[in-house]
Amino acid sequence: MVWVVDHSQHCSDTDVVVGSMAFSKGYRIYHKLDPPYSVIVETRNRDECLMFESGAVAVLSAAEKDAIKNTYAKMLDAYGILGVLRLNLGDSMLHSLVVVTGCSSVGKVQDSEVFRVTATDFVSLKNDPSDEDRIADVRKVLNSGNFYFAWSSTGVSMDLSLNAHRRIREDTSDNRFFWNQSLHLHLKHYGVNCDDWLLRLMCGGVEIRTIYAGHKQAKACVISRLSSERAGTRFNVRGTNDDGQVANFVETEQVIFLDDKVSSFIQIRGSIPLFWEQPGIQVGSHRVKLSRGFEANAPAFERHFTALRRLYGKQVIINLLGMKEGEHMLSKAFQSHLKASEHSGAVKMVNFDYHQMVKGGKTEKLGTVLKPQINRFLDECGFFNYSAETGIERCQTGTLRVNCLDCLDRTNSVQAFFALEMLPQQLEVMGLTEKPQLVARFQEVFRTMWSVN
C-alpha cells in the first residue's frame, strides 16, 4: 500500500499544529508613544525582550522589561521577525521593523516545518505614518508567495539556504540564498544574536510530499533557491553583472529524506553570462541586444564559470536556445565566448534547440538526442548520499547548467527530465526500490512537483 499526503494549511490568526507543538503567533509587539518613541518585542520562549529606541537596539532582561512594560501598549502579534528595513531617503533614514503576520505550511522535513510567507507588516520605528507609501514595493515582493522560512519547536530549524551536502558539512548560511540578510544587519550591529530573534528567508519554491514506504515515512522534496545576487523580474534583468553573477540563477535540489538518510541531486540554471538585454520587451518578442563588445564581456564570463566550478565542481552547459534571430545571435555569442575562455577545456557545451526538437510537447528526443550526450557526465558526477550511520557515502562532483532565454519553461522541462532519470538511483541507495509500485509512486510525485517548480 503506497499513499501520499499533501500538507498545505493556512494560518493567519489560527495556530498551525506541528506534531505536539503548535506554531502560532509567538511574537508580540508593543510601543510607547511618549518621547522618545520606543518599540519592544516579546517572544513566548524567552524571558528577555528586544527594545528599539532612538535608532538603537538593545536586549532587555526580564527585570528590565517588567520595570517599564506598563508604559507600553500592544500593537500586534506576529509569527516571526524578519529584521529592520533601513532606507536612505536622502534627508532622512527610514527604519521599519518587518514582521510576518500570515503564512501557510508547506510540509515538514525532519524536525522542521517549512512555511510560505503570505503577509507581512512594517512597524515604523520612528512612528512616521508616511513610511507606509515608501515601503509598498518591498511589501509587495515579500507578500508575493515566493518566500519561505523553516521553524522548529526545538529552536534550531533547518537552514533553507543550504542544500543537503552543505547542511551536513554544517556550513554557515549560503548568502546567495539568504534574502533578508540585509535586514539582520541593524540588529547585528548592536550585538544582538539574530538566530535567537530573527527568521531567515529563502526565495524560490519548496514542494514537500510524504510517501509511505511500508511503516516508514519518506519525504520527497523539490527545493528551488533563487539567488539574491542579481535579482529582478524575468523580463527586466538579463545576463550578467561585472562580478559574473547572472539573472535568474537558481539552484534546484531533488531531495529524499528517510529516517536519518538523505539523498540529493542538484542542477543549476541561470541567464547567459554575457551583457545583454531585451529592449522594449513585449512578452514573446525575442529582440535581443548585446550591450557590450567581445572583450568587455570576457572578464565577467570568466568570473561566472570560475565561481560555478568552485561552488559546484565540473560543469556541462545545456543551451536550449533556438534559431530565431535574437536567440541564435545570443547562442552563437555564448559558444564563441566559451571557446575563447580559460574554461573551454574543462566545460563542455551541449546545444539542443528545444523548440525544434520538442515539437508539440513530444519529449522523446530528450531521451534519444540529448541524454546520450550527457550520460557519461551524469554517471561521473552522480548525486549526494548520506546516512547517520556511515556518514557521507557519495558526493555530487558536478552539475548541469541549463539555460534557455528566461530560464523558465524549456529549462524546467529539461531539468525535470534529468532529475527523473536520476531518481531510480537515488531510491536504490536508500533501499526504496524493492516494490515497483513504490518507485512508480515516487516518480509520479516528483513529476508533479517538478511541473509546478
C-alpha positions, 0 to 999 in steps of 0.5 A, a space after each residue: 500500500 503506497 499513499 501520499 499526503 499533501 500538507 498545505 494549511 493556512 494560518 493567519 490568526 489560527 495556530 498551525 499544529 506541528 506534531 505536539 507543538 503548535 506554531 502560532 503567533 509567538 511574537 508580540 509587539 508593543 510601543 510607547 508613544 511618549 518621547 522618545 518613541 520606543 518599540 519592544 518585542 516579546 517572544 513566548 520562549 524567552 524571558 528577555 525582550 528586544 527594545 528599539 529606541 532612538 535608532 538603537 537596539 538593545 536586549 532587555 532582561 526580564 527585570 528590565 522589561 517588567 520595570 517599564 512594560 506598563 508604559 507600553 501598549 500592544 500593537 500586534 502579534 506576529 509569527 516571526 521577525 524578519 529584521 529592520 528595513 533601513 532606507 536612505 531617503 536622502 534627508 532622512 533614514 527610514 527604519 521599519 521593523 518587518 514582521 510576518 503576520 500570515 503564512 501557510 505550511 508547506 510540509 515538514 522535513 525532519 524536525 522542521 516545518 517549512 512555511 510560505 510567507 503570505 503577509 507581512 507588516 512594517 512597524 515604523 520605528 520612528 512612528 512616521 505614518 508616511 513610511 507606509 507609501 515608501 515601503 509598498 514595493 518591498 511589501 509587495 515582493 515579500 507578500 508575493 508567495 515566493 518566500 519561505 522560512 523553516 521553524 522548529 519547536 526545538 529552536 534550531 530549524 533547518 537552514 533553507 539556504 543550504 542544500 543537503 551536502 552543505 547542511 551536513 558539512 554544517 556550513 554557515 548560511 549560503 548568502 546567495 540564498 539568504 534574502 533578508 540578510 540585509 535586514 539582520 544587519 541593524 540588529 547585528 550591529 548592536 550585538 544582538 544574536 539574530 538566530 535567537 530573534 530573527 527568521 531567515 528567508 529563502 526565495 524560490 519554491 519548496 514542494 514537500 510530499 510524504 510517501 509511505 514506504 511500508 511503516 516508514 515515512 519518506 519525504 520527497 522534496 523539490 527545493 528551488 533557491 533563487 539567488 539574491 545576487 542579481 535579482 529582478 523580474 524575468 523580463 527586466 534583468 538579463 545576463 550578467 553583472 561585472 562580478 559574473 553573477 547572472 539573472 535568474 540563477 537558481 539552484 534546484 535540489 531533488 531531495 529524499 529524506 528517510 529516517 536519518 538518510 538523505 539523498 540529493 541531486 542538484 542542477 543549476 540554471 541561470 541567464 547567459 553570462 554575457 551583457 545583454 538585454 531585451 529592449 522594449 520587451 513585449 512578452 514573446 518578442 525575442 529582440 535581443 541586444 548585446 550591450 557590450 563588445 567581445 572583450 568587455 564581456 570576457 572578464 565577467 564570463 570568466 568570473 561566472 564559470 570560475 565561481 560555478 566550478 568552485 561552488 559546484 565542481 565540473 560543469 556541462 552547459 545545456 543551451 536550449 536556445 533556438 534559431 530565431 534571430 535574437 536567440 541564435 545571435 545570443 547562442 552563437 555569442 555564448 559558444 564563441 565566448 566559451 571557446 575563447 575562455 580559460 574554461 573551454 577545456 574543462 566545460 563542455 557545451 551541449 546545444 539542443 534547440 528545444 523548440 525544434 526538437 520538442 515539437 508539440 510537447 513530444 519529449 522523446 528526443 530528450 531521451 534519444 538526442 540529448 541524454 546520450 550526450 550527457 550520460 557519461 557526465 551524469 554517471 561521473 558526477 552522480 548525486 549526494 548520499 548520506 546516512 547517520 550511520 556511515 556518514 557521507 557515502 557519495 558526493 555530487 562532483 558536478 552539475 548541469 547548467 541549463 539555460 534557455 532565454 528566461 530560464 523558465 519553461 524549456 529549462 524546467 522541462 529539461 531539468 525535470 527530465 534529468 532529475 527523473 532519470 536520476 531518481 531510480 538511483 537515488 531510491 536504490 541507495 536508500 533501499 526504496 526500490 524493492 516494490 515497483 509500485 513504490 518507485 512508480 509512486 515516487 516518480 509520479 510525485 516528483 513529476 508533479 512537483 517538478 511541473 509546478 517548480 
